[in-house]
Amino acid sequence: MPKRVVIHAGFHKAGTTSVQQTLRANRKLLMPAVAMRLKGQMTKLLHATRGYSTRRDALTLAKVKHRFDVLLDRMPPMPHRCLVISAEDLSGQMPGRGDLMDYSATPILMDAISRKTTELFPKTEHVIYFSTCRPDAWLKSAYWEHVRSSSMTLDFDQFETKYSAAADFDQIIAQTKDAVPCPVHYAPLEDCVDLRLGPTDPLLDLCDVPDDLRAQIVPQSKVSTPDSDAVLLALLEANRAYADSDTRKAAKQEILAQGAQK
């Protein structure tokens, strides 16, 4: 039974990938204090959480509970360590595709996951932790992510108007606090800029990682180069120009390849 469980459940485009990269790269170093399960280790669970956020049906929510149960049931004993479970899709699919307007499924998912944690570890404290960011920054980042990875054809102004509620993290966090039987913490990405480990630092605060161990953690910087405005606009035009998914995918791959050479 772990000393504490920290469920890092999102949000998308708020530094969660950076947190996971830092945890993964320092897994061996952190092993005496932290056990971790990252998104690559819970693909079936995340398929269910994404599915529930779009379908909102009882069967898919039951799958979420069962698959989270399986994830925790396979954990080895860890009486002196904190268990961190980190994946942005625990909060559901990122809003902005089709009819998924916001993160309103998140409080329901967190309630199901929190109650399962209590059931399996009745004597262990657990908390839910969110990474957030400014609404304007999130909307812009989410929009271009959809342009890259989906068939998004909206202008940014249209996207911002349609999906503005998705960036109201204060409301979703307040609703989650009302829904779950455990503490809920969050840290805005903007408040982590000057921290040595960026958005990983607030998470490690919740894990009570000793200072001497923490000082040895190697920060992870992003290795990818952001796409230029010209590349992003070209991807948007490809979404608009090609109705056939295979043709559109090929065109976008060519745009990205050419952009990487410049």
Secondary structure, DSSP 8 states (H G I E B T S, - for coil): --SEEEEE---TTTTHHHHHHHHHHTHHHHTTTEEEEEGGG-HHHHHHHHHHHHH--HHHHHHHHHHHHHHHHT----TTSEEEEE-GGGG-S-S-STT--SSTTHHHHHHHHHHHHHHHSTTSEEEEEEEE--HHHHHHHHHHHHHHHS-----HHHHHHHTGGGG-HHHHHHHHHHH-SS-EEEEEGGGGTTSTTTTHHHHHHHHT--HHHHTT-------S----HHHHHHHHHHHHH--SHHHHHHHHHHHHHHHHH-
